């Protein structure tokens, strides 16, 4: 992730909004995929997909936290 301190206030707020939108998309996709009944998928594939979703979600949450801290540091 590029250094947040180099971003303007508007760019930082836009980055935060984009990250939150991406996180919501990942969570919606995860929910949609794993609530499908009648879809047969091997347990190994399910575990791999769960790990992928969880890793992406964790990364996005960490990025959101970093942006939030920078916004607070700037008093925005």
N, C-alpha and C positions, 0 to 999 in steps of 0.2 A: 504494500500500500504506500502510495506516495506520502510524503510528509505533510501532515495536516496543517502544520503551522504556515506552510507556503500558500495555502488556499485563502481566497478572500472569504469574507463572512457569507456572502451569497453562495459561493461555491461549496463552502462547508455545509451550509444548510441544505443545499441541493443534494450533496453527497449523503447526508443523513437521511433525507427523504427517500432517495434511491435505495439505500441499504435496507430501510424498513420495508419498502415495497418488495424488494427481492426476498427478504425473509418471509413475508406474508405469502409470496408465491411459492416458495419452497415448502412451507407448512401446509398450504392448500393442496399442493401436488402430492405431498406425502399422505395427507389425509385421504385424498381421493383414491390414490393407488391402493392403499392398504385397507380400505373399507369396501373394496369390491368383493362381493360374494359371487360365487360361481366362476371365478377366474382361478384356474389351476396354475400355480407357479411353484417351482421347487423351493424347498426351505432354504437351500443354499443361496438361491437367487434373492429370496426375500431378505435374508440376513445381510447380504452384500448391499442391497438397495437401502436397507435401514441404516447401515453404517455410512453409506454415501450421503443420505439425507441428513443424518445426525452431524456428520463432519461439516457439511456445507452450512447447516444451521448454526453450529458452534462458531464457525469462522465469521459469519455475518453478525452474530451477536457480539463477538469480540470487536469487530469493526465499528458497530453501533456504539459500543461502550467507549471506544477511543474517540469517536466523533463527539459524543455527548460530553466527555471530559474536556475536549478542546473548546466546545461551545461554552461550557461553564467557566473555563479559564478566561475566555474573552468577555464574559459577562453578557452574553447574548440571550 
